[in-house]
Amino acid sequence: MKKSFLLLPLAAVVLAACSSDTSSETSPNVEVTEVGSAWQTEVQQVGMPSSMTQPTYQPQPTYTPPPAPQPTYQPAPQPTYSQPSNVQTNYGGQSEVVGSCNVVRDGSNAPIYSQIQKGCYTDSTYTVGKHDTLFLVAYLTGQTPNQIAALNNLSTATPLKVGQVLRVK
């Protein structure tokens, strides 16, 4: 068995020696080019034109800004404040006075709550007008709809009738 192990490396060395190329011939796959072959162009010596040896730049004019005027101190005008007026914008609707409240409504007669002062109604009873709701009456009196409904033995879902007198205190 030891002999078979020695034969294997020996066979490998013989095969490697036979396949090596020690000749000076070049393989047909390798292309050899010679110096000075036709594909290379020759460089021709040409002198530099005299116009390239002299500088052609012209100095640029310099800009000198005029002296800046010195700022003068001016005290800032003080804003004037006035008391806000009770002018309310009307969005194409109408306005009516209920007690001491100015009720502003839009084009579909819905109240514009942002333009109505909450809690402005101070009487003890309220007479329902056209398009009034329990929520509007509660808003004008500064109460909740549940409080107004409880004072008048009503449900919050009960519709109000024009001319109906509601207790609000």
C-alpha positions in Angstrom: 0.0 0.0 0.0 2.9 2.3 0.7 4.1 1.8 -2.9 0.8 3.1 -4.3 1.1 6.3 -2.3 4.6 6.9 -3.8 3.4 6.3 -7.3 0.8 9.0 -7.2 3.1 11.9 -6.6 5.6 10.5 -9.0 3.0 10.4 -11.8 2.0 13.9 -11.0 5.5 15.2 -11.4 6.0 13.4 -14.7 2.8 14.8 -16.1 3.6 18.3 -15.0 7.1 18.1 -16.6 5.6 16.9 -19.9 3.1 19.7 -20.1 5.5 22.6 -19.4 6.5 24.7 -22.4 10.2 25.5 -22.4 10.6 26.3 -26.0 11.1 29.9 -27.2 8.3 29.7 -29.7 5.3 31.8 -28.9 1.9 30.3 -28.7 -0.3 30.9 -31.7 -2.8 32.6 -29.4 -0.4 35.4 -28.3 0.0 38.4 -30.6 3.4 40.2 -30.6 3.7 43.7 -31.8 6.9 45.4 -32.7 8.0 48.9 -31.8 7.2 51.4 -34.5 4.4 49.5 -36.0 1.9 51.2 -38.3 -0.9 51.8 -35.9 1.1 54.2 -33.8 1.2 57.8 -35.2 4.3 59.8 -35.1 4.5 63.0 -33.0 5.6 66.0 -35.1 7.5 68.8 -33.4 5.9 72.2 -34.0 6.9 75.5 -32.4 4.6 77.4 -30.1 3.0 80.4 -31.7 4.2 83.7 -30.3 0.7 84.9 -29.4 0.5 82.2 -26.8 3.6 83.3 -24.9 2.4 86.8 -24.1 -0.3 87.5 -21.5 -3.5 88.9 -23.1 -5.5 89.8 -20.0 -6.6 93.3 -19.3 -6.9 94.5 -15.7 -10.6 94.9 -14.6 -11.7 98.2 -13.3 -12.2 98.3 -9.6 -15.5 99.3 -8.1 -15.5 101.6 -5.1 -18.9 101.9 -3.5 -20.0 105.3 -2.4 -19.9 105.8 1.4 -23.0 104.6 3.1 -25.0 107.2 4.9 -25.0 107.0 8.6 -28.4 105.8 10.0 -30.3 108.2 12.1 -32.3 107.0 15.1 -36.0 107.4 14.6 -38.2 106.4 17.6 -40.8 103.8 16.5 -44.3 105.2 16.5 -46.3 103.9 19.4 -49.4 101.9 18.4 -52.7 103.3 19.5 -55.1 101.0 21.2 -58.8 101.5 21.3 -61.5 99.6 23.0 -63.0 96.9 20.8 -66.3 97.9 19.4 -69.3 95.7 19.3 -69.4 95.7 15.5 -70.3 92.3 14.3 -70.0 91.0 10.8 -73.2 89.9 9.2 -72.8 87.0 6.8 -75.6 87.8 4.4 -78.3 87.1 7.0 -80.3 89.3 9.3 -80.1 90.4 12.9 -82.8 90.6 15.5 -82.9 91.9 19.0 -84.3 89.6 21.6 -84.4 91.2 25.1 -80.9 92.7 25.4 -79.4 90.2 22.9 -78.5 90.8 19.3 -79.2 87.5 17.5 -77.4 87.3 14.2 -78.6 84.7 11.7 -77.2 83.5 8.4 -79.0 83.2 5.1 -80.9 80.0 6.2 -81.9 81.6 9.5 -79.5 79.5 11.5 -78.0 81.5 14.4 -74.3 82.5 14.1 -73.2 81.6 17.7 -69.8 83.2 17.3 -71.5 86.6 16.9 -74.0 86.2 19.7 -73.0 87.0 23.3 -73.6 84.0 25.5 -75.8 84.7 28.6 -77.0 88.1 27.4 -80.7 87.3 28.0 -81.7 88.3 31.6 -85.5 88.1 31.8 -87.2 85.3 33.6 -89.3 84.1 30.6 -88.6 83.7 27.0 -91.1 83.9 24.1 -90.2 81.5 21.3 -89.8 83.1 17.9 -89.6 81.6 14.4 -86.5 79.4 13.9 -85.7 79.4 17.7 -84.4 76.2 19.2 -84.0 75.0 22.8 -80.2 75.2 22.2 -80.5 78.9 21.2 -82.6 79.8 24.2 -80.1 78.0 26.5 -77.2 79.8 24.8 -78.9 83.2 25.2 -79.6 82.6 28.9 -76.2 81.0 29.7 -77.7 77.7 30.6 -77.7 74.2 29.2 -80.6 72.8 27.1 -81.3 70.2 29.8 -81.7 73.0 32.4 -84.3 74.9 30.2 -86.1 71.6 29.4 -86.3 70.7 33.1 -87.7 74.1 34.1 -90.5 73.7 31.5 -91.2 70.0 31.9 -90.0 69.3 28.4 -87.7 66.8 26.7 -84.6 68.2 24.8 -86.1 66.6 21.7 -89.4 68.4 22.0 -89.8 70.9 19.2 -90.7 74.5 20.3 -93.7 76.4 18.9 -93.7 80.0 17.9 -95.2 82.1 20.7 -94.5 79.5 23.4 -93.4 81.1 26.7 -90.5 79.3 28.4 -89.4 79.8 32.0 -85.6 80.5 32.0 -85.0 81.2 35.7 
